[in-house]
Amino acid sequence: MTPLPAARRLLMRPVLALAALLLAPFAAPAQAQDVAFKNFSEVRVTGPVTREASVDNYALIVYNSTYDDDAISDLAVTELDAKAMQKLFIDMGYPEENIMLVGDGTKQEIEDQVYFFAEKLDADSTVVIYYSGHGITFEGDPSNYIVPVNMTASAPGAERATREAFFKRRAVNFNRDILGVVKAAGPKGVVVFYDACRNSPLASADPTKAVGQEQGFVPAKVEGTAIFYSARNGETSLAALSTDDDVRLSVYTRVLVTQLSRNPTIRLSDLHRELQSSVARMARNKPGGSHSQNPVMENGLDYSRSERNEFCLAVANINGAPGCTGPGGVPAPIAPGALDAVCTSAPIRGAIDAIATIEQARAERDRYIQCDDLREQINARIATLAWEETKAENTCAAYRAYLTFHEGSAHTEAARAAEAEACRQMTREEINAHVVRCETTAARLGSVFSTVDAATLAEADQSCAIAATADTVDGRAIAFSRALILLEQGEQARGLDALKFAAGTVPRAALKLGDVLSSPEIPLPQRDLNEALFWYERAANSSTISSEDQRRALFRVIELQNEMGNPAAAMDAYALLINRASEARQVMAHLRQFPEGQAGKLSPSDVYEILFFRFQDGNLAYQIGEAWETGVHGGQNLEQARIWYTRAQERGNMRAQAALERVGAGGGGAVDAESLWSELISCLQQAEQSLSEESKLEKGVDCTDSWLTRAGRDDHRRPEVEEHRETLQMDLAAIARPASGGGSLDQFRQSSDPWDGRNGSYAGQRGYTDNGRRSPSVECKKRYDFTAEVDNGTITFWSDGRTFTGQIDLAGNISLDRNGLSPRSRTDFWIQGHVGNAAMYSGYCGNGYFRLSGY
């Protein structure tokens, strides 16, 4: 290997380690350390740790601090962070030859040293990778890139794609050139720590530099890997709390080394919670102004490769056996003289076969780890419980994992026979059949037209698991379908794991993951508002998600940011939402839930200003005035009502003068539901008297908007009014097309036939997005145009030589499968979702879309 220049010589030292063990069931305080470290020279381990157990642990520390290009800011603290990590884990007793420190490296130097490091690894190795420095990402690219010291901040070419290609060649692809190389060596687990700038140093208004996303590192969910990010997407990592601070470590690394020095054997899930809490609190209380920094953890470790179903960075002696610890540190040991009495009188004796879960069995095994006969009996119970889970999984990987960890159990021969069948090479047709069953069942969940029984769910779950093993299948898309099925079955933990894997590249999975993680029904520690916020933001910023899902993601971002005491961030999300909105109604309805005047919370009055600046509409101003007059935001505010009614009057709203007279006389206030309904009917009657059809429709929309703004959310007539408004809006948008009934005041009041406003002809398009991946010999077009007929809940159209017949409801949800095709399809076919942008699937052509115009 060519020697490196002296100025860039790369040193080798020992650092982090990884062990696979379960937390013991006792807890006692570890040695305390009251003050956080200020510099790397102070770092020392004070908690108990078994140093000799780390012989197979390796670590790679990479930092970049001094950049050649003046346009990229230097980061002096990164070298000190790296030395702090190095000193911490040297003090934990890891072999010096197992650690590599790569400092201020060029692209070639970094990549060369990674290969040299990976040569030492084998299947018994566990690895930690730490990076501190600048990072950069690119739209549509799931990889993270780190910025070497010799990278330039300018790029040739006028086209964005050209500049991105230039930067990618000069940056180090972390996923491929560091993590990928390390994982190719086959270690049993990898832990990654990113204490990196979350905003790209190359993103700016300068068109020659704006190639990176300002959100910094993107989630890089990698199987067999746990990734710790120092800050959430869109946040910056603090290098210091103040300019005169005497601390010479970044905030995240300071907390990390302090926590690990106190409790070096803490399991990773507990470590993340400690980091998240301490870093967020420290940043929030930053002198000179609050800062938002919320660490994130992505856990993709393979716990089947861990004897005790847990990972930690070091191990301690727990009652005579190595193990991980919780936040409290190493538990109190069993006194040697009391061992025989403890084993003889153990409550579990005689009840081992009644243990219901592997987790309970492992807890009992750890409790009685020194009782030889009990330990062996519990191990046999664990093997039996694991066999039941393996049979339910019924995949090649599951049987092989079972044989790896339970060789010699009572079920070994059955596992070998099942492995031979499950690992048999499947034909293309078999793979496709599993994919179709998995995706079709997932698509049916939540449909108003169909229910899925338990047997079908179980069968689809197995098909998803089998399909995911095929190289020709998009594993993350399958994982999303399987996650929906698992959650429907009540398999919360497994469903959550599948969602986390899928969410990295599937926007709808990111949205669903946010829903699950923020749901009050999910038990701790899985419920995580910070991580939920991360995935909602990822979904909201996706360019491939539907506008409806994007809006819902932003609504949840606003709600969570407000709940967590970040009103500025909630306002930023509202501003983005309003900028993307085509109308104000959804924002107005969503804003009703927020009271005015609460310290540390969102201010509706500020949102109204942004909303009005975007739309500049007199009817909108009138609705805002109504909200203040009727006390929607926690109390009547006639002054604000007067301001907004005045704006409405200036922009020609006919009702504004009467409203101004009313609030000027001190009137207003809450209006009862029946009075509001009477006002709506009166308003619609006046709209009917308009001379032009367009004016009639516009005024009708204003009437319904006003009622929807002021009426209670639980008013039983709300769905009826919303439906009528959509009808008016549809007729207004297609006013050149003759109306097929519907929309009149009498129909609205009596609801004699709600389909009168929906029946008729609609232009439609459908097409496939998988480029015929299931059958290359069949032409699967990207677009088919057709005309669909809707008749009292039945939708029919002719396309590509077939007649398609399905069901559609008033809200626009369609359900159509191959039973509705004539001639009938020989493979699976379905259309599900809202007709504005429904999902379509064909066994021949793969995934696609379906859209109707004007429904």
N, C-alpha and C positions, 0 to 999 in steps of 0.2 A: 504494500500500500504506500502511495506517495506521501511523504511527510507533509504536514500542513504548515503554512506560514506561521512564524512565531507569534505574530500579532493576532492570529486566529487559532492558536493551538487549542485543541479540544481535550479537556481533562476528563479523567474517569474516576468516579467515586461511588461508594455504595449509597443506596437510598431505599425507597419504599418496598414493601412486601405485601403479600396477599395470602390469606389462609382461609380454608373452607370449613367453618365450624359453627355449631348452634349455640346461641346464648343460653347459659345455664339458668335454672329457675330461681336462683337466689340473687339478692342484690345487697351490696353494702358500699358505702362511699369509698371512692378511690382517693389516693393522695391528692390533696387540693393544691391549687396554685391560683392565687387570688388576682394577680396582675398579668395582663396580656403582655407578651414580649414586644419590645420596641425595635430590636435589631437582631440580625441573624446570630451575632456573637452571644446573645443571651439564651438562645434556644437550648433546652435540655429536657430529657424525658424524666418525669417524676412519677409516673404511674407504673405499676408492675407489668413486666412483659417477659416472655420466654424467648430470649434472643437466639438460642441454639435451634429453635424451630424454623428459622427463616433461611435455611441453607439454599432452598430452591426459589427464592424470591429475587426478582430483578426490577430495576427501575431505570427509566430513561428521562432525564430532565433536559429540556430545551428552552433556552431563553434568548431573546434578541433585545438589546438595549440601545446600541449606538448604530444608527442608520447612516449610510453614506449619502443619501439624497436629503438635502436640507428641507425638502417639502414634506418629508415624513418625520414626525416628531420623535425625538429620542425618549427612551423610557429607562432612566437610570435605576428605578426601583426594581426592575425585573431581575437584574443580576443579584441584588440583595435577597429577593424572594427565593431565587433558585438556590442560593447558598444556605438560606434558612431551611429549606426543604432537605437539602443535602445533609446539613448538620443534625437535623432532627432524626433522620432515619439511620445515620451512622450511630447516633447515640442509642438507637433501638437495637443495634447489634447486627445489622445486615452485612453480609460479606462485601468487602470493598471491591472485589473484582466483578461484582454483579451490577454495578451502577455505572452509567455513562452520563456525564454532564457535557452538553453541547452548548457552548456560549458564543453569541455573535457570529453565527455561521452564515456563509453564503449558501445558495441553493445547493450547489454540488457538495459542499462540505457536510451539510445537514443530511442529505440523502446518503452519502457514503457512510457516515457514522451510524446511521440507522441500520444499514445492511451489516455492518461490523457487529453491532449490538445484537441483531437477530440471530447471528451465527451461534450464539451461546445458548439459545433457548431450546427447550424440548417439551414433551407432553407433560412433564412434571412441574414445569415452570409456571410461576405467576408473575404478572408484570404490572407495574404502574408507570404511566406516562404523565409527565407534568409539563405544561407549556405556559410560558409567560412572554407576552409580546403583542405585536399588532396582528390582527387577523382580517381576512377579507372573504366575502362570498359573492356569488353571482346569481341573478334571477334565473330560476329554472334549473339550477345546478345543485344537487343535494350535497356536494362535497364542501368541506371547509378548507380554506387555504391559509397558510401562515406566511407572513411577509419576511423574507430573509433580509439581511442587512444590506445586501448589494442590489436590492430591487429599486427601480426607478419609478417615480410618481407620475411620469408623463408617458404617453403612448402615441404612436403615429396613427394616422387614419382618421377619417371623418365618421365612419360608421361605428356604432356601439359594438357590434359583433366583432369587428376588427380589433378594437381596443381591448375587449374582454379576452380574446384569444392571445393577444400580446401579453397581458398581465398573467394569464394562466400559465404560460410557458415560463415565466420568471418567478412565479410564486411556488411554494411547496404544497402540493396537494396532500393535506393531512390524512384524509381518508385512505388514499391509495399509497402514498409514498412513506408514510410513517405507520399509521395504525394497520394498514393493509399488509405491509411487510412484516410487522411484528406478529400479526395474527396468522400469517402464512406459515410461521414457524411452529404453530400448533400448541401454544400455551393453554392451560386449562382455564385461565381467566385473565382479563385485562381491566384495569381501572385507569380512567383518564381524568386529570384535573386541568381545566382551562382557567387560568387567571389571566384573561386577555381582554384587550379593549373591545367592547361590543359594538362600537361604531367604526366603520372602516376608515383608515387614515387616507384612503384614496377617494372617498365619496365627497364631492363638493359641487358647487355651482359651475366650476370650471369644466367645460365639456371635454377637455383632454384628460380629466382625472375621474370623472363621475362614472366609474364602472362598477363600483362595489355597492352592495346594499348597506344602508346605514344600520341595519339590524345586526350586523356582525355575524358571529358563528350561528349556523343553522343546526337544528337537531340532526344528529348523525347516528340514529338508532342502529347499533351494530350488535348482532347476536354474540354472546359471550363477552360483552363489554358493559361496564358501568361508566357513564360519562357525567362528570360534575362540571357545571358551568358556573363561573363566578358571578354572573348576572343574567337576568332574563333577557329575552330577545327585545331589542330596542333600548336597553339600558346601558349605561357606561359603568365600568368598574373603577372605583375610587383608588387612586394611587396614594392619597393621603386625605386626612380629614380637614386639614387647613394648611395654609402656606407656611405657617411658622411652627407646624407640628414637629416635634423631635422624634417622632416615630419614623423609622426607615424601612418599613415594610408596607406593602399594599394592604388595604383593609381585609380583603378576602384571605390572602395568605397568612396574615397576622392571626386571624381567627382560626384558620386551619391548623397552623403549627401549635398554637396554644391549646386547642382542644385535644389534638393528638398527643401532646406532651403529657397532659393530665390523664388521658385514658387512651393509650395507644392501641388497645385491643377492642375498641368500640366497633360494633357491626356497622356496615355502610349505611343502612337505612336510618339508624339513629344518628350517625355522623352528619348526614344531610340535614336532618331536622335541627341539630345543634347549629350548624353553619347557617342555615336559612334564618333562624331566629336571631342569632347574634349579629350577623352581617346586616340584615335589614334594620335592626334596631340601631346599630351604630351609625349607619348611613342616614337614617331618619333623624337622628339627633345630632347631625353634623353641625358644628359651629358655623355660623354665617348663613345658614339656610338648609332646609331639609333636602335630602337626596334619596332617590328611589333606586335601590340595588337589592335584588331578590335572587339569590342563588337557585339553580335548577339542577336536578339530578335525573338522568335517564338510565334506568336499570335494565340492561339486556343480558345480565349474567346467566349462565346456564347452571341452575341450582341442582340439576341432576348430576353434575360433576362435583358436587360438594357433599361430603359424607353426612354432614349435619344440617344441610339446607340453609347455610348462611355463609356470608363472606365478611372478612374484616382485614385490616392492614397489618395486624400482628396477632399473636395468640398469647394467652396467659394460662397458668396452671389453675384449673377450677376443680377442686375436690379430686385432685390426682390425675386429671385428664386435661389436655389442651382444649381451649375454647375461646369464643368471642364473648364480649361483655356488652351490657346495655349502658345507658348514660351514667348509671351509678358506679361503674367500675367492677372490679373483681369481687365476687360474693364471698362471704365468710366460709371457711373450710369446715368439714366434719372432723371433729376431734378423733384421733386414732383410737382411743379407748372406747369410743361410742359406736364404732363401725359395726361390730357384730350385732349390737342391739338394734341399730337402725335397719340393717338388712333383714334380721329375723322378724321384726314387727312392722315391716313396710306395708302400708295399707293396700298397695297395688298387688301384693302377693295373692294369687288365686283369682285375680280379676283382670289379668292381662288380656285374655281373649275378648273382653268387653270393651277394650279401647277402640274408639270409633274412627280416629283420624291419625294420620302419620305425625302431624304436629304434636298431638297429645302423647303419642308413643315416644317421640324423641325427647319431649320434656321429661317424661318419666325415666327414660334411659339416662339422661343427664343427672337427674336427681339421685339415681342409684348406680352411678357409673362404676363405683368401687365394689358393688355387690355382684360377683361373677355370675352366679346362676340367674339372677334377675336380669342382668344385662343381656345374656344370651337368649332368654325367653322373650324379652322385649324386641330384640333384633329379629327374631323369627316372626313376631307379630308385624313389625315394620315391613318385612319382606312380603307377607301376605297382603297387607293393605296396599303396598306398592303394586303388587300383581293385579289387584282389582282395578286400580287406576290405569295400569298399562293395558289391560284388556279393553277398557273403555276407550282409551286413546286409539288402539289398534293400528299403529303405524310402524313402519320399519325402524324409525329412530327410537320410538318408545321401547320396542322389544330389545333393541341393542343396548339401550341405556340400562334397562332392567338387568340384562345379563352382565353388564359391566359392574354394577353395584350390588347385585344379589346373587352372584355366582355361588352355587352350592346350596341354594335354598330348596325347599320342597317343591317349588314351581319351576325349577331350572329346565327340566326336559320339556315341559309344555311351552316354556318361553322360546326354546330353541326351535321347536316345530312351528310355532307361530311366526318366528322371525323369518324362517325360510319362505313362508308364504307371503308375508307382508313385504319382504325385500325383493320379491320377484319383479323383474322389469315389466312395467305395465305397457300395454299398447296405447297408441294415440287415441283410439276410440274409448278405451277404459278411462284414460285421463280426462277426456272431454266429458264423459258421462258424470264423473265426480265433480268437475268444475260446474257443469250445468246444474246439478242437484244442489250444490252449495250456494251458488249465486242466486238461483231462482227462489230457493226457500228464504234466503235473507231478504230478497226483494219483496216477498209476500208479507213480511212482518210489518205490522202497523197499517196494512191496507184495510180500508173499510169494506172491501168486497170478499175478503177471505180470512180464514183462521187456520192456524197450523197446529196440529196435534202433537203430543209429546213424542210419539214414535217417529213421526216425520222429522222433528227437530233433531232427535238422536241420530237418525240416519244421515241427515244433512251435515251434522257436526263431524261424523266420521268421514264423510266425503270431503269436507273442507280440509281436514287433517291430512288425508291421503293426497289431495290435489296439491297441497302446499309443498309436497316433497318432489314434485316434478320440475325439472329444469326449465321446461317450456312455459310455465305458468307464472304470472305476476304474483309473487308470494305476498306482497303487502295488500293487494286488492283482495286476495283470498282471505287474508287475515282479518280484514274489515268485515267481510261477510260472516266469517266464523265468529267474530266478536259479537255481532248482533244476535247470532243464534245462541251463543253461550249466555249472554245477558238475558235473553228471553227464557232460557232454561233455569235462570237463577244462579248461574255459575259466575258470581261477581268477580272473584279474584282472577280466574282464568280469562274471563271476558276482558277485564281491564288490561291484562298482559298483552292479549291479542290486539287490543285497540292501540296500546302504546307502540307496538311494532308497526302497525299500519299507518299511524298518524304522521310519520315522517314524510310520506310522499302522497298520501290520500287525504285531500282537504276535508271531505265529509267525515273521515275518521277522526281528524283533529277536532272538528266541531262536536262530534259525539263524545270524544274523550273529555272535552271541556265540560259537557253536560254531566258525565258520570262523576268526574272528579269534584265537581262543585255541588253535587246533589246532597241534600241533608240526609238522604236515606243510606248513603254509603258509610260504612264504619271507618273510624280512624284505625291505622294511620293512612289508609288509602285516600281519604278525603283531603284534598290539597288545593286550596284556592289559588295559591301562587302558580302552581303548575297548570291548573285549569285556565287561568288567565293567559298563560303562555300559549296554550293550544288554541284558545279562542282568537288570540291575536294572529296566530299563524293562519287560521282558517280565513279570517277577515282580510288578510293580505294576499290570499291566493288569487291568481288570475284565472283559475280553472273552475272555481266553485260558482254556483248559481247566485244571482243577485239576491234572491230571497234568503239563501243560507248565509251569504255574506252580511246582509243586514242583521240577521238574527245573531250572528257572531259578534258584531259590533255592539248590539244591544246588551249582550252579556258582558262584554268588556266594560261597558259603561257601568253596569250594575255592580260588578265585582270591584272595579276601581273605586267606586263611591263607597261600597261597603267596607273596603280596606282603608279608607281615609285618604284617598288620592284624588281629590276633586279636579286638580289640574289635568291629570291623565284622563279622567272621565270626560272632561271638556274637550281634550284633544280628539278623543274617539268620537264624540258627538260632532265635532267640526268635520272630521273625515266622513262620517255617515251623511251629514247634510250636504256635503260637497258632491257625494255620489247619488243622492236621492233625486228622483224625478218628480216627487210630490212631497208635500209637508205632512200629510195625514198620519202616516205611521209614526213620525217623530212626535207629533202632537199627542197621539194616544200613549206613546211610551213615556213621555215626559210627565204625565199626570201622577205617576207614583212618587215623585220626588217633592218633599216639602221645601219651602223657602226659609232661609234664615238659620239653618243648622250649621254650627261651627264645624269646620273640617269636612263639609259635604258639598255636593254639587249645588249650584245656584240656578234654578230654572230660568230666572230673569236673564241671565247671561246667555243661556241657550236660545231663548226667544230672539235675542238680538242677532245672533248668528243666523238663525233660521229665516228671519225677516230680511236680513241683508242678502240672503241667497235667492229668495223668491219675490220680494217686493210687491206683495199682493194685498189688496184691500180686504178681501175676504179672510185671509190669514190673520191680518191685524185684528179684525173683528173677533175671530175665534180666540185669539190671545187675550183680548180684552174680556171676553166672557169668562175665561179661566180665572182671571184675577177677580172679577166681580163675584163669581160664585164660590170663591174660596177653595179652588181645587188644590192649591199648594199649602194647605194648612190654615188658612184664614183669609178673610175678605181683604182685598187691597184696592180701594176705590181710586186711589191716586194712580196706581199702575193701570187700572182699567180705563181711566180717563185718558191717559197718554196713548194707549193703544186704540181706543175708539176714535180719538182724534186722527191718528194715522189712517185708520180705516176710512174715515170721512174724507180725508184729503185724497184718497185714492178711489173715490166714487162708490163706496159701499152705501146702499140705500138705507140700511137699518142703523147705521152708526149714529145719526142725529138723535133718534129716539133713545138710543142707549146712553148718549151723552146727557140728555135731559134727565134720564133716570138716575144715573150715578151722581149728577150734579145736585139732585134733590136728596141725596143720601140714601137712595134706594139700592136695589141689587140684593145680593145674598143668594143663599141656596134656594133652588126652585125644586118643588116636589116633582116626582116622576110623572104624574098625570098631567101637570101643567106643562112640563117639557114636551110631552107627547102631543098635547093640544097645540102648542106653538109649532111643532113640526108639521102637523097636518095643515095648519093655517098657512105656514110658509110654503108648503107644496102647492096649496090651492092658488096662492098668489103667483107662483112660478108657472102654473098651468095657463095663466092668463097672458103670458108673454106672447108677443106677436110672432116672433121667429122660433123655429124649432130649436136652433142652437142656443138661443137665450133661455128658453124653457129648461133645457138640459143643464146648462151652466148654473142657473139659479137652483135647480133641484139638487145638484151636487152640493152647493153651498148650504142648503137646508139640512141635508143629511150630515155634512161635516160638523155643523154647529151642534146638532143633537148628539152625535158621537163624542164630541168634545166634552159636553156638559153632563150627559147621562151617566149613571152609575155603571160600573163594569159588570155588575151582576144583573142588570136589567134584562128580563127575559126577551125583550123585543130587539135587543142589540143585533143578533144574527140576521133578523129580518131587515133591519135598516142597512146593515153592511151589504147584504145581498142586493137591496134596491139601489144603493149607491154604485155598486159595481156595474149594475145594469145601465144606469144613467151614464156612467163613465164610458162604458163600452159603446153605447149608442152615440155618445158625443165624439168618440174617436173615429167611428165609422159612419158619420152622419150622411155621407154620400150614398151609403147602402140602405135600401129600404128596410125599415124596421119590421120585424115579424111579430107585431103585437108587443105587449109588455111595456113596462115603464110608466103607465098611466097612474094617476092618483087613485082611482077606484081599485085597480089591481093591487096597488101597494097596501091600501087599507084593508082589503078583504082577503088578499092572498088566495084568490080562487084557483089559480093555476100558475104556480111559480115557474113552470117550464115555458110559459109564453115568452119570457125574456131570454130564453136560452136556445129554443128550437130554431133550426135554420142551417144554412150552409156556411162552412168555414174553410179558408185556405190553410193547408198544412204542409209541413215538411218533415221528413225523417231521413236518417242516414246512419252509417256505421263508422265507428272511430278506431276499430282494430285492424283496418286494412286487410280484412278477410283472413285473419290469423288462423281461424279454425278450418278453413277450406280454401286454400289459395287458388284452386281451379274454378271456384265460383266467383262471379262478379258481385262484389258487395259495395255498392255505390256509396259515396259520401253524402249524396242528397237525392231524394225522390220527392217530387212535388205532387200533390193530390188535393182533392176537394172532399171534405168530410161532411156528412149529414148527421145532425143531432135531432133525435125525436124522442122526447119524454124519457130521457135516461139511457137511450141506446145510441151508440155512435157507429157509423158505417162509412167505409171508404174503400175505394179500389186503388191498388198500387202494385206494380210489378207482376201483373198477371193473376192477382188474387183479390178476393173480397175479404175485408177485415171487419169483424163485428165484435163490439165489446160494450162495456158499461161505463157511464160517466155520471158524476153527481153534479149538483148545482154549483158546488164550489170549484168544479173543474178537475176533479181527481178521476183519472181513467184507469180501468183494469181490463186488460185484453190478453188472452193467451191463445195457444195454438188451436184450442177447441173452437175459436171464433174465426179461423181461417178457412177459406174455401177456394181451391182445394186445400185440404188440411196438411199442415207441415209434418214432415217425417221426423223432424228434430224439434227440440224445445223452442218456444217463442213466447215472449211476453212484453207488454208495455205497462209500466206502473209509474204513478206520480201525478203531479199537476201538469195539465196539458200545455202550460206555458213553457215547460222544459222538463218533460218526462224522460225516464230511462227506458231504453229498449234493449232487448237481448234476443239473439238468434243463435241456435246451435251451429249454424253454418258460418255466420259472419261475425259473431262475437258481440261486443257491446256497441250501443248506439244511442241516438237521441230521438225524440218525437216532440213536435211543437205544433200548436194551432194558433192562428192569429185572430185576435179579437174576442176570444171567449172570456 
